[in-house]
């Protein structure tokens, strides 16, 4: 669960960095390497999607599970099940059609694919490297007969998807790595693909202080910023307190057609 101290911290500030380094000296070296890598990739790739695709390629080569934010295999399994159990607890049904934005290597996706009726899972991601790993997860779990759709995308206009089709749209740890323009692009188009009565759940890194980003990889937003932005596109947002209680570390908002 997010603490008050974590919610007000500005991780981009020099003061925070110095204090964090003093308290975690073993992490200074990896941080410096990551910062150098990210500066080089940012120089080569000026737009955010191309930049983050390069980040994912680099991370996936090292460890696909770590690339989606899981330091150990046990953590990968636990976070995937947490996402699945949460939506099951919110009445996800086998007949529902689901769009999983930023599906990664199917950390949660394989649970959804196994549970949903054949053909009802659509996973999209900007990274071809992580989608190759997703295919390995699918094969390893023996889920080929569920015929999921796995598609690479360059943006979040969702223009290749049909109107009013998805009962559930899901984006886990996507907006935590996205500048506001990318999030707004999604908000501008996701309402079109939501079926009547459908909802869009997404997680984000929450702050109650200054909104900021670290290394163009981690972005921190106020809840009201995202709910207000969604409202501009006819979407009503609700902060999901029950998710917060699970202690994941990120927060969750649910959007429905307003």
HELIX and SHEET records of a PDB file:
HELIX    1   1 UNK A    4  UNK A    8  1                                   5    
HELIX    2   2 UNK A   14  UNK A   23  1                                  10    
HELIX    3   3 UNK A   26  UNK A   44  1                                  19    
HELIX    4   4 UNK A   48  UNK A   62  1                                  15    
HELIX    5   5 UNK A   64  UNK A   67  1                                   4    
HELIX    6   6 UNK A   73  UNK A   89  1                                  17    
HELIX    7   7 UNK A  109  UNK A  115  1                                   7    
HELIX    8   8 UNK A  128  UNK A  140  1                                  13    
HELIX    9   9 UNK A  144  UNK A  146  5                                   3    
HELIX   10  10 UNK A  175  UNK A  177  5                                   3    
HELIX   11  11 UNK A  180  UNK A  193  1                                  14    
HELIX   12  12 UNK A  223  UNK A  231  1                                   9    
HELIX   13  13 UNK A  241  UNK A  244  1                                   4    
SHEET    1   A 7 UNK A 149  UNK A 152  0                                        
SHEET    2   A 7 UNK A 121  UNK A 125  1                                        
SHEET    3   A 7 UNK A  98  UNK A 101  1                                        
SHEET    4   A 7 UNK A 166  UNK A 171  1                                        
SHEET    5   A 7 UNK A 194  UNK A 206  1                                        
SHEET    6   A 7 UNK A 218  UNK A 221  1                                        
SHEET    7   A 7 UNK A 212  UNK A 214 -1                                        
SHEET    1   B 7 UNK A 149  UNK A 152  0                                        
SHEET    2   B 7 UNK A 121  UNK A 125  1                                        
SHEET    3   B 7 UNK A  98  UNK A 101  1                                        
SHEET    4   B 7 UNK A 166  UNK A 171  1                                        
SHEET    5   B 7 UNK A 194  UNK A 206  1                                        
SHEET    6   B 7 UNK A 251  UNK A 257 -1                                        
SHEET    7   B 7 UNK A 235  UNK A 239 -1                                        
END                                                                             
